[in-house]
């Protein structure tokens, strides 16, 4: 006897429906009797109710499912945090790519927006060539003296009371030019 593909498809579909009845309707799956009917297309249908010409199918007790109720859901209160203040820090002075000559002092001016409240614990840290300038504390206006000749970079970082970075300025480059010891006579004339 040779079975065609539609026969095996029908058998698989029947087992699929039986499994679905077992999963979806716990009342039907908990009864030990299921009724099988064949529709006009030859597809088997399974139900716990008698419909027309039927075949009685006994389910083994191991196929019973127990219905578990989920525990009640706990409501968790979410605390709204204050909106985080967004700061901006910028270097106003020295000008971008400015050249300071000989023993000129480099004036540094930093602006923080919005203005910091006194006692907030925020601190402005200034870095010259990547090194922290600790001589100036959290001051936003000061001067740097005795710099070596060449290019230098300046950067400002705003931190909170815990020392976490809030914002950072763009890196500002400036230059220091000093007379060479080889050209002293030219400058002394």
N, C-alpha and C positions, 0 to 999 in steps of 0.2 A: 504494500500500500504506500502510495506516494502522497506526501502532504505539500501543499503549495504554501507560498510565503504568507498569504492572507490568513491561513489557519494559525500559523505561529504568532502572527501579529495579534489575532483575536485572543489567543491564550495569554499572551503577555499583557494585553490590555485588560483582560479579566483579572489577572493577578494585581495589576496596578489599581483597579477599582476596589478590589478587596482590601488592599493595603490602605487606600485612602479612606475607606469606610472605617477601618480599624483606627486610623489616626485622628480623623476629623470628628467623627461622632462617637464619643465614648459610650453613649447609651446603647448604640447598635453593637458596638464591639464588646460591651459587657454582657450582652445576651449571648447565649451559647448557640442560637439558631439564626442563620441568615438564609434568605431566599434568593435563588438565582433565577432570572428570567432572561430570555434572548429576545432582543428587539428585532424589527423587520430587516435591519441591515446585518443581522447575525452577530451583533455585539452583545456579549453577556453583561447583564446588569445585576448588581447585588443590592439587597435592601433588607431591612428588618420587618417589612410589611409584605403581605401576600398581594401580588399583582398578577392577575390572569394566570396563564399556565406557568407553573413554577417548579423548581427543584429545591428541595430542602438541603442545606449544607450545614453540617455541625462543625462548630469551631472548637478546637481543643481549649482547655481551660488556660493554658499557658499564653494564649493570645489575648487574654483579658487585659485591659489597661485600667489603671487606677487614675482617677482624676485628682490632681493635687491643686489646691488653691494656693496662689502665690501670696506671700506675706504682704501685709499692707505696706504701701510705699511711704517712706518717711519724707517729710518735706524739710528741705534744708534752706534755711534763710541765707540769702546772699547779701552781704553787706556792701553797700555802695561806697566806693572810695571817692575821696575828693578828687576832682579833676587835677591831673598832674600839670604843674606849672611848666611851661616851655620857655626856656631861657635862650638868649643869644649873647655870645661874647665875641667882641671884635677888637682888633688892634687899630687904634686911630693914628698912632705915631710910634715909630718912625714911618715916613712915607715909603711906599713900595719901591724897591730898588734904589733908594736914596744912597748917596755916597757922602760919608762924613770924612772930613780931611783933618790930618794931623792930630792934635790932642782934643778935638771937639768931643763934648759929652753927648751921649745918645739919650735923648728924652723918650721915655716910653709912656704912652697913654692908652689905657684900656677902657672900653665901655661895655657894661653889662645891662641887657634889657630883658625883662623889666628890672627896675632898680631893686637891689637886695634890701630886705628889711634888716634893721640892726638887730643883732642877736639871733639871726636865723641859723647861724652855724655854717653858712656857705663860705667857701674860700676860693679866691682866684689864685691859681698857681701859674707862674710864668716860667717858660723854658727857653733858655738861650742855647742854641746849637744842641738841643736835645737834653741839656742838663738843667735841673731845677735851680732857679735863682732864689735861694733861701734868704738872702740878705734883705729882701724887700717885703717879706711876709705876704700879706694879702692886699697890699697897696696896689691901686690901679694907676697911680701917677708917680713915676720915679725916674732917676737917671742912672745910666750905666757908664762907668769910667774905665779908662785904661784897657780898652779892647785891642787885641792884636789886629794887624792888617789882614784884609781878606774879606770873604763873604761870610755873613752870619745869618742865622735864622732865629726868629722869635715866634713863640706860640703861647697862647693863654688857654688854660683849662679851668672850668668852673666845677667845683665839687660840692657835694652836700655835707652834712654834719658827720656822716659815716665815712667820708672820703671817697664815695662813689662819684664817678664822672657824670656830670649832667650835660655838659656841652663843651665843645672845643672850637677855638677860632681857626681860621685859615693860617697857614704858615706864612709869615712875613719875612722876606729876604731884604737885607740891606748890606752896605759895604763900608769898610773902614780903609782909608788910604792914608799912609804915613810917608813922610819923606824918607828916602833911602839914605843910609850913611854914606853911600858913594856919591851922592849929589848934594851934600851939605853945603859946599862952597857956593853952588848956584843959588841956594835959598838964603844964604847969609849975606850976599851982596846987596 
